[in-house]
Amino acid sequence: MGDEGSGVDPLAVDPLALERQVCFALSVASRNVVALYRPLLEPMGLTHPQYLVMLALWQSTPLSVKALSQLLQLDPGTLSPLLKRLEVNGLIRRERDAQDERTLAVVLTDSGRALRAQAEKIPAAVIERLGMELDELFHLHASLTRLIAATRAAGAGGSPQG
């Protein structure tokens, strides 16, 4: 019952072979992509997680800490030190909502808004460094988005709920 094309019986393949594991491929790809961003973000004074926070805020500001946590799929304990560092660097302010003192809002400063102009160059630089077709990257993004949804439906993800 062998595969004539490759001479390998697909049933005999080790199900625990490292190179066949989706988790391994995702882990290595994630590390490598983040490393690709590092030299692009360093001149801006941002780490990759801080860049993700800024992307969310450039998209919509102000945002409550809770909304930002949900948008980034990060628990507040992980998000809090990122916000502290961005605030120390003068890119954001955290302030109480005038309508609801219990709600903490995150607002971009003038410096934070101005940094967007530099950041606009990053996506094109990453695409160029990857050397992949844009269509291939769109398909990859769609597949990863479906994978994220599937893992959340399966009860994984560990991101904040409601």
C-alpha positions as CSV (number, residue, x, y, z in Angstrom):
1,M,0.0,0.0,0.0
2,G,2.9,2.4,-0.9
3,D,2.7,5.7,-2.7
4,E,4.2,4.9,-6.1
5,G,5.2,8.6,-6.7
6,S,7.5,8.9,-3.7
7,G,8.0,5.3,-2.6
8,V,6.8,6.3,0.9
9,D,3.9,4.6,2.6
10,P,1.8,7.5,3.9
11,L,0.6,5.4,6.8
12,A,4.1,4.6,7.9
13,V,5.1,8.3,8.3
14,D,5.8,9.1,12.0
15,P,2.9,11.2,13.2
16,L,5.3,12.9,15.7
17,A,8.0,13.8,13.1
18,L,9.0,17.4,14.0
19,E,9.0,18.7,10.4
20,R,5.4,17.6,10.0
21,Q,4.0,19.5,13.0
22,V,1.9,22.6,12.4
23,C,2.9,23.9,15.8
24,F,6.6,23.7,14.9
25,A,6.2,25.5,11.6
26,L,4.1,28.2,13.2
27,S,6.6,28.7,16.0
28,V,9.6,29.0,13.7
29,A,7.7,31.2,11.2
30,S,6.5,33.5,14.1
31,R,10.1,33.9,15.5
32,N,11.5,34.5,12.0
33,V,8.9,37.1,11.0
34,V,9.2,39.0,14.3
35,A,13.0,39.0,13.8
36,L,12.5,40.5,10.3
37,Y,10.6,43.4,11.9
38,R,13.2,44.1,14.6
39,P,15.6,46.2,12.5
40,L,12.7,48.1,11.0
41,L,11.2,48.9,14.4
42,E,14.4,49.7,16.3
43,P,14.8,53.2,14.8
44,M,11.3,53.9,15.9
45,G,12.0,52.8,19.4
46,L,9.4,50.0,19.3
47,T,9.4,46.3,20.0
48,H,7.1,44.1,17.9
49,P,4.5,43.8,20.7
50,Q,4.6,47.6,21.1
51,Y,4.2,48.0,17.3
52,L,1.0,45.9,17.4
53,V,-0.4,48.1,20.2
54,M,0.4,51.2,18.1
55,L,-1.2,49.6,15.0
56,A,-4.4,49.1,16.9
57,L,-4.3,52.7,18.2
58,W,-3.5,54.2,14.8
59,Q,-6.6,52.4,13.6
60,S,-8.9,53.7,16.3
61,T,-8.2,56.0,19.3
62,P,-9.1,56.4,22.1
63,L,-9.6,52.8,23.0
64,S,-10.4,51.5,26.5
65,V,-7.8,49.1,27.9
66,K,-10.4,46.4,27.8
67,A,-11.2,47.0,24.1
68,L,-7.5,47.1,23.2
69,S,-6.9,43.9,25.1
70,Q,-9.7,42.2,23.2
71,L,-8.5,43.6,19.8
72,L,-5.0,42.4,20.3
73,Q,-6.1,39.2,21.9
74,L,-3.8,39.8,24.9
75,D,-4.7,39.5,28.6
76,P,-4.5,42.8,30.5
77,G,-1.5,41.5,32.5
78,T,0.5,41.2,29.3
79,L,-0.8,44.5,27.8
80,S,-0.2,46.6,30.9
81,P,3.7,46.6,30.8
82,L,3.5,47.4,27.0
83,L,1.3,50.4,27.7
84,K,3.5,51.6,30.6
85,R,6.6,51.5,28.3
86,L,4.7,53.3,25.5
87,E,3.6,55.9,28.0
88,V,7.1,56.4,29.4
89,N,8.3,56.9,25.8
90,G,5.7,59.6,25.3
91,L,3.7,57.8,22.6
92,I,0.4,57.3,24.6
93,R,-1.4,58.5,27.6
94,R,-3.7,56.5,29.8
95,E,-6.6,58.5,31.3
96,R,-9.9,57.9,33.0
97,D,-13.0,58.1,30.8
98,A,-15.0,61.2,31.7
99,Q,-18.3,59.3,31.4
100,D,-17.1,56.3,33.4
101,E,-14.3,56.7,35.9
102,R,-13.9,52.9,36.1
103,T,-12.8,52.8,32.4
104,L,-9.2,53.5,31.5
105,A,-8.7,54.9,28.0
106,V,-5.6,54.8,25.9
107,V,-5.0,57.9,23.8
108,L,-2.2,58.7,21.3
109,T,0.0,61.7,22.1
110,D,1.1,64.0,19.3
111,S,4.4,62.0,19.1
112,G,2.4,58.8,18.9
113,R,0.4,60.1,16.0
114,A,3.5,61.4,14.3
115,L,5.2,58.0,14.5
116,R,2.6,56.6,12.1
117,A,4.3,58.3,9.1
118,Q,7.5,56.3,9.8
119,A,5.5,53.1,10.4
120,E,3.7,53.4,7.0
121,K,6.9,52.2,5.3
122,I,7.1,49.0,7.3
123,P,4.6,46.8,5.5
124,A,6.3,47.4,2.1
125,A,9.7,46.8,3.6
126,V,8.6,43.5,5.2
127,I,7.1,42.3,1.9
128,E,10.3,43.2,0.0
129,R,12.5,41.4,2.6
130,L,10.3,38.3,2.4
131,G,10.5,38.1,-1.4
132,M,7.1,36.5,-1.5
133,E,4.2,37.3,-3.9
134,L,1.6,39.6,-2.4
135,D,-1.1,37.1,-3.4
136,E,0.6,34.3,-1.5
137,L,0.8,36.5,1.6
138,F,-2.9,37.3,1.4
139,H,-3.7,33.6,1.2
140,L,-1.4,32.9,4.1
141,H,-3.1,35.6,6.1
142,A,-6.6,34.2,5.3
143,S,-5.4,30.7,6.3
144,L,-4.0,31.9,9.6
145,T,-7.1,33.9,10.3
146,R,-9.1,30.7,9.8
147,L,-6.7,28.8,12.0
148,I,-7.1,31.4,14.8
149,A,-10.9,31.1,14.6
150,A,-10.6,27.3,14.7
151,T,-8.3,27.3,17.7
152,R,-10.7,29.7,19.5
153,A,-13.7,27.5,18.7
154,A,-11.7,24.6,20.1
155,G,-11.2,26.5,23.4
156,A,-7.6,27.5,22.8
157,G,-6.2,31.0,22.5
158,G,-6.0,32.1,26.1
159,S,-7.2,35.6,25.0
160,P,-9.5,37.7,27.2
161,Q,-13.1,37.0,27.0
162,G,-15.9,39.6,27.0
